[in-house]
């Protein structure tokens, strides 16, 4: 996927293998496992890595993820360009088509894993950007979220965005 979405405070880039070590580090934290459980391992083709723009070092290039030593729009890509996404990486946001019969329905997830980036509005901005992307590019108009009841940050975020509780499952307790 060749896509980068830039907002006021975040940049969303496709998940790449270079992100795996940091992602794996997050998943070793007991608090992350409790808050996100198995959902945090759902890396897929519509996974965007959330970059905190305040932490981006170097130039940001939209389009295909950079590969060291290859030309990108006439510019030589340096090792630092690859590294910046890992330095600025603070979480991820996912969107899934969950019902092939209902192409207007998608499930979304957000995780801001870096404590230094909590409370900055990055999760809200990321969710709104992905929802806008989904509406404009795929005609999705119904969004569903699943989360554990102990994940108060996500519960508060989605209630702020006027999502309504539709059902409850003991599996997400």
Rosetta silent file (secondary structure, phi, psi, omega in degrees, C-alpha in Angstrom):
SEQUENCE: XXXXXXXXXXXXXXXXXXXXXXXXXXXXXXXXXXXXXXXXXXXXXXXXXXXXXXXXXXXXXXXXXXXXXXXXXXXXXXXXXXXXXXXXXXXXXXXXXXXXXXXXXXXXXXXXXXXXXXXXXXXXXXXXXXXXXXXXXXXXXXXXXXXXXXXXXXXXXXXXXXXXXXXXXXXXX
SCORE:     score description
SCORE:     0.000 S_00000001
   1 L     0.000  130.281  177.949    0.000    0.000    0.000 S_00000001
   2 L  -111.494   96.380 -173.606    1.474    3.374   -0.888 S_00000001
   3 L  -158.996  138.165  169.807   -0.223    5.840    1.375 S_00000001
   4 E  -139.691  133.693  178.990    0.545    8.356    4.068 S_00000001
   5 E  -114.323  129.556 -178.068   -2.089   10.506    5.767 S_00000001
   6 E  -117.606  127.097  176.730   -1.004   13.712    7.466 S_00000001
   7 L  -112.999 -165.118 -178.890   -3.054   15.551   10.066 S_00000001
   8 L   -67.154  -44.597 -174.856   -2.379   18.452   12.393 S_00000001
   9 L  -119.699   -7.761 -178.414   -0.529   16.409   15.041 S_00000001
  10 E  -132.948  157.031  169.117   -0.126   12.934   13.541 S_00000001
  11 E  -124.500  130.961  177.196    1.078   11.211   10.418 S_00000001
  12 E  -105.798  123.801  178.923   -0.389    7.807    9.601 S_00000001
  13 E  -124.794  153.845  177.693    1.850    5.503    7.582 S_00000001
  14 E   -61.688  145.586  176.179    1.356    1.880    6.538 S_00000001
  15 L   -65.243  132.797  178.637    2.742   -0.716    8.919 S_00000001
  16 L  -126.692  162.340 -178.937    6.146   -1.989    7.701 S_00000001
  17 H   -60.119  -26.333  177.895    8.442   -4.739    8.942 S_00000001
  18 H   -64.065  -20.756  179.491   10.754   -2.058   10.369 S_00000001
  19 H   -82.145  -15.848 -172.569    8.014   -1.273   12.904 S_00000001
  20 H   -57.331  -45.012 -178.132    7.872   -4.849   14.237 S_00000001
  21 H   -59.869  -42.064  179.666   10.572   -4.601   16.958 S_00000001
  22 H   -68.900  -40.150  178.443    8.951   -1.584   18.624 S_00000001
  23 H   -61.481  -44.289  178.598    5.505   -3.125   18.298 S_00000001
  24 H   -61.460  -39.803  177.662    6.791   -6.350   19.859 S_00000001
  25 H   -59.956  -43.750  178.610    8.301   -4.315   22.724 S_00000001
  26 H   -60.588  -40.246 -175.212    4.917   -2.726   23.432 S_00000001
  27 L   -73.790   -3.927  174.426    3.237   -6.121   23.515 S_00000001
  28 L   -86.657  -14.805 -178.859    5.567   -7.254   26.320 S_00000001
  29 L   -77.047  123.941  178.948    4.072   -4.643   28.661 S_00000001
  30 H   -55.717  -36.631 -179.667    1.425   -6.156   30.979 S_00000001
  31 H   -65.024  -35.062  177.802   -0.640   -2.945   30.799 S_00000001
  32 H   -69.015  -43.445  179.798   -0.806   -3.204   26.991 S_00000001
  33 H   -64.039  -38.509  179.138   -1.863   -6.837   27.104 S_00000001
  34 H   -68.248  -44.182 -176.463   -4.556   -6.051   29.659 S_00000001
  35 H   -71.238  -37.880 -171.973   -5.904   -3.041   27.765 S_00000001
  36 H  -114.074  -15.534  177.376   -5.776   -4.519   24.275 S_00000001
  37 H    51.642 -139.424 -177.031   -5.593   -8.280   24.740 S_00000001
  38 H   -72.494  -22.773 -178.687   -5.437  -10.277   21.545 S_00000001
  39 H   -59.897  -25.533 -177.321   -6.722   -7.345   19.447 S_00000001
  40 H   -71.913   -9.360 -179.858   -3.318   -5.694   19.672 S_00000001
  41 H   -99.525    8.660 -176.085   -1.791   -8.398   17.482 S_00000001
  42 L   -84.791   66.002  176.543   -4.102   -7.761   14.528 S_00000001
  43 L   -80.493  127.790 -177.665   -1.561   -6.359   12.099 S_00000001
  44 L  -148.734 -172.832 -174.989   -3.082   -6.329    8.657 S_00000001
  45 L   -67.201  -16.448  177.512   -3.212   -4.560    5.299 S_00000001
  46 L  -114.129   37.643  174.804   -5.184   -1.648    6.757 S_00000001
  47 E   -97.910  125.306  176.142   -2.941   -1.059    9.761 S_00000001
  48 E  -110.243  135.705  173.719   -1.574    2.448   10.004 S_00000001
  49 E   -86.410  133.901  179.858    1.244    3.339   12.352 S_00000001
  50 E   -90.567  120.659  175.686    0.585    6.549   14.270 S_00000001
  51 E  -106.705  131.897  174.748    3.515    8.959   14.214 S_00000001
  52 E   -80.853  115.965 -175.593    3.618   11.901   16.608 S_00000001
  53 H   -59.093  -27.538  178.166    4.610   14.850   14.402 S_00000001
  54 H   -67.907  -19.636 -177.491    6.520   16.412   17.315 S_00000001
  55 H  -102.121   -4.306 -178.963    8.837   13.375   17.288 S_00000001
  56 L   -69.114  127.812  178.478    9.434   13.161   13.522 S_00000001
  57 L  -113.805  131.176  179.476   13.111   13.656   12.734 S_00000001
  58 L    89.312 -167.912 -177.248   14.169   14.402    9.174 S_00000001
  59 L   -85.984  145.327  175.386   12.017   14.717    6.091 S_00000001
  60 L  -105.226  123.985  178.323    8.663   13.010    5.697 S_00000001
  61 L  -108.671  124.825  173.938    7.988   11.576    2.237 S_00000001
  62 L   -75.455  152.789  175.734    4.438   10.652    1.246 S_00000001
  63 L   111.257 -149.919 -177.374    3.985    7.516   -0.823 S_00000001
  64 L   -59.523  142.884  176.237    5.758    4.183   -0.757 S_00000001
  65 L   -56.349  137.375 -176.019    7.712    3.417    2.408 S_00000001
  66 L   -68.337  148.394  175.311   11.325    4.462    1.850 S_00000001
  67 L  -124.960  125.913 -176.585   14.014    1.909    1.151 S_00000001
  68 L   -57.191  136.748  175.476   17.586    2.864    1.907 S_00000001
  69 L    88.052   -5.710  178.796   19.731    3.367   -1.170 S_00000001
  70 L  -105.900  150.219  179.432   16.839    3.826   -3.587 S_00000001
  71 E   -76.208  139.298  178.230   15.831    7.061   -5.200 S_00000001
  72 E  -130.883  109.216 -177.277   12.539    8.550   -4.037 S_00000001
  73 L    51.797   42.288  176.303   11.136   11.350   -6.217 S_00000001
  74 L    81.148    2.109 -179.428   14.649   12.167   -7.342 S_00000001
  75 E  -113.543  140.861  178.792   16.046   12.290   -3.800 S_00000001
  76 E   -78.892  125.501 -177.027   18.461    9.784   -2.315 S_00000001
  77 L   -85.349  125.996 -179.340   16.876    8.167    0.742 S_00000001
  78 L   -95.636  164.656  179.572   19.176    7.995    3.745 S_00000001
  79 H   -56.203  -36.097 -178.872   19.129    5.539    6.631 S_00000001
  80 H   -59.824  -34.298 -178.610   17.677    8.272    8.874 S_00000001
  81 H   -63.306  -38.821  176.901   14.550    8.409    6.690 S_00000001
  82 H   -68.965  -41.091 -174.284   13.783    4.768    7.462 S_00000001
  83 H   -67.949  -30.455 -172.894   14.595    5.239   11.135 S_00000001
  84 H   -59.497  -34.508 -177.509   12.319    8.266   11.698 S_00000001
  85 H   -65.855  -32.454  179.119    9.123    6.229   11.583 S_00000001
  86 H   -75.981  -34.525  178.539   10.313    4.062   14.464 S_00000001
  87 H   -66.666  -42.318 -175.956   11.437    7.054   16.520 S_00000001
  88 H   -89.882   -3.497 -176.515    8.114    8.856   16.086 S_00000001
  89 E   -68.446  121.617 -178.640    5.973    5.694   16.305 S_00000001
  90 E  -123.197   -7.863 -179.580    3.541    5.998   19.220 S_00000001
  91 E   174.177 -163.916  176.405    0.743    3.563   18.327 S_00000001
  92 E  -148.325  161.730  175.868   -1.429    2.183   15.585 S_00000001
  93 E  -136.889  136.322 -176.045   -4.908    2.448   14.162 S_00000001
  94 E  -124.794  150.656  172.000   -6.665   -0.337   12.254 S_00000001
  95 E  -136.387  133.158 -177.289   -9.704   -0.610   10.048 S_00000001
  96 E  -130.067  137.837  167.391  -11.290   -3.934    9.044 S_00000001
  97 E   -81.373  118.435 -173.134  -14.108   -4.901    6.758 S_00000001
  98 L  -107.496   -9.911 -178.427  -15.950   -7.312    9.044 S_00000001
  99 L  -143.041  103.725 -177.580  -19.023   -8.244    7.034 S_00000001
 100 L   -64.182  -19.283  177.003  -18.660   -8.874    3.304 S_00000001
 101 L   -78.300  -25.804 -178.560  -22.446   -8.669    2.997 S_00000001
 102 L  -119.635   90.739 -175.206  -22.458   -5.130    4.437 S_00000001
 103 L   -75.754   -1.786  176.226  -19.797   -3.108    2.635 S_00000001
 104 L   -97.205    3.396 -176.451  -20.709    0.048    4.549 S_00000001
 105 E  -111.746  133.567  175.932  -19.650   -1.486    7.900 S_00000001
 106 E  -143.032  154.145  174.469  -16.108   -1.557    9.301 S_00000001
 107 E  -103.199  139.554  178.487  -14.453   -2.182   12.649 S_00000001
 108 E  -124.943  151.542  177.853  -11.834    0.258   13.901 S_00000001
 109 E  -138.894  150.825  175.751   -9.219    0.017   16.643 S_00000001
 110 E  -138.114  142.373  173.786   -6.772    2.503   18.148 S_00000001
 111 E  -143.504  116.608  169.468   -3.770    2.036   20.391 S_00000001
 112 E  -104.798  101.876 -170.512   -1.555    4.852   21.630 S_00000001
 113 L   -86.978  -27.930 -176.525    1.101    2.775   23.351 S_00000001
 114 L   -81.427  117.499 -179.555    3.696    5.399   24.270 S_00000001
 115 H   -54.758  -34.298 -179.201    2.884    6.995   27.646 S_00000001
 116 H   -64.597  -14.469 -178.363    4.562   10.260   26.565 S_00000001
 117 H  -107.773    2.622  176.476    1.867   10.613   23.906 S_00000001
 118 L   -70.429  146.371  174.777   -1.182    9.942   26.090 S_00000001
 119 L    75.111   11.677 -179.322   -3.579   12.833   26.592 S_00000001
 120 L  -101.822    0.051 -179.839   -2.399   14.758   23.526 S_00000001
 121 L    82.866    9.488 -177.746   -5.434   14.000   21.343 S_00000001
 122 H   -68.743  -37.220  177.964   -3.442   11.776   18.965 S_00000001
 123 H   -63.382  -47.469  179.687   -5.887    8.871   19.292 S_00000001
 124 H   -60.863  -47.145 -180.000   -8.882   11.048   18.515 S_00000001
 125 H   -62.117  -41.362 -179.656   -7.200   12.674   15.535 S_00000001
 126 H   -63.725  -45.106  178.715   -6.053    9.281   14.207 S_00000001
 127 H   -61.327  -46.205 -179.590   -9.523    7.742   14.501 S_00000001
 128 H   -63.793  -37.381  177.901  -11.162   10.696   12.764 S_00000001
 129 H   -64.951  -43.958 -178.969   -8.568   10.588    9.964 S_00000001
 130 H   -69.183  -37.810  177.311   -9.102    6.865    9.359 S_00000001
 131 H   -63.905  -42.963  177.805  -12.881    7.237    9.473 S_00000001
 132 H   -61.727  -44.937  177.218  -12.704   10.068    6.921 S_00000001
 133 H   -57.177  -44.870 -178.021  -10.390    7.967    4.749 S_00000001
 134 H   -66.450  -41.076  178.661  -12.831    5.028    4.927 S_00000001
 135 H   -64.500  -48.699 -174.963  -15.867    7.152    4.059 S_00000001
 136 H   -71.329  -32.930 -173.197  -14.145    8.896    1.147 S_00000001
 137 H  -103.181  -22.808 -175.793  -12.360    5.863   -0.328 S_00000001
 138 H  -128.229   -0.577  179.328  -14.568    2.881    0.506 S_00000001
 139 L    68.597   22.916  179.088  -18.044    4.286    1.149 S_00000001
 140 L   -78.995  133.106 -178.699  -18.049    3.026    4.741 S_00000001
 141 L  -129.800   -4.409  178.952  -20.625    4.775    6.900 S_00000001
 142 E  -125.691  126.456 -178.252  -21.003    2.491    9.918 S_00000001
 143 E  -120.311  136.780 -179.830  -18.133    1.945   12.331 S_00000001
 144 E  -121.685  145.063  179.141  -17.957   -0.639   15.085 S_00000001
 145 L  -130.743  140.225  173.450  -15.479   -0.833   17.957 S_00000001
 146 L  -124.321  134.198  179.286  -14.733   -3.711   20.353 S_00000001
 147 L  -157.878  160.298  176.682  -12.750   -3.203   23.552 S_00000001
 148 L   -73.770  147.481 -178.018  -12.331   -4.446   27.069 S_00000001
 149 L   -66.688  -18.613  178.661  -14.324   -2.718   29.781 S_00000001
 150 L   -83.244   -7.521 -179.611  -11.103   -1.952   31.673 S_00000001
 151 L   -85.938   73.255 -173.491   -9.778    0.120   28.750 S_00000001
 152 H   -64.654  -33.111  179.339  -11.187    3.383   30.089 S_00000001
 153 H   -61.188  -46.368  179.098   -9.098    5.600   27.797 S_00000001
 154 H   -68.927  -40.962  177.023  -10.622    3.997   24.685 S_00000001
 155 H   -57.142  -47.123  179.873  -14.105    3.887   26.204 S_00000001
 156 H   -63.924  -40.695  179.640  -13.906    7.614   26.973 S_00000001
 157 H   -60.967  -50.791 -175.595  -12.530    8.419   23.518 S_00000001
 158 H   -71.390  -30.141  174.158  -15.262    6.608   21.606 S_00000001
 159 H   -68.794  -37.575  175.579  -18.012    7.966   23.855 S_00000001
 160 H   -60.600  -36.594  178.948  -16.612   11.466   23.231 S_00000001
 161 L   -82.632    9.839  174.799  -16.902   10.699   19.509 S_00000001
 162 L    69.401   26.061  168.400  -20.568    9.795   20.181 S_00000001
 163 L   -72.125  147.826  179.991  -20.248    6.051   19.669 S_00000001
 164 L  -114.410  146.095  174.760  -22.962    4.192   21.551 S_00000001
 165 L   -65.901  124.531 -178.728  -22.750    0.933   23.478 S_00000001
 166 L  -107.831  -31.341 -179.991  -24.474   -1.649   21.272 S_00000001
 167 L  -160.201  168.279  179.754  -23.725   -4.907   23.064 S_00000001
 168 L  -134.121  138.471  178.662  -21.684   -6.446   25.852 S_00000001
 169 L  -132.235  134.596  176.913  -19.674   -9.656   25.833 S_00000001
 170 H   -60.417  -25.535 -179.375  -17.998  -11.394   28.753 S_00000001
 171 H   -63.449  -23.821 -178.921  -15.127  -12.169   26.360 S_00000001
 172 H  -102.029   13.780 -178.736  -14.108   -8.504   26.418 S_00000001
 173 L   -67.000    0.000    0.000  -14.293   -8.166   30.210 S_00000001
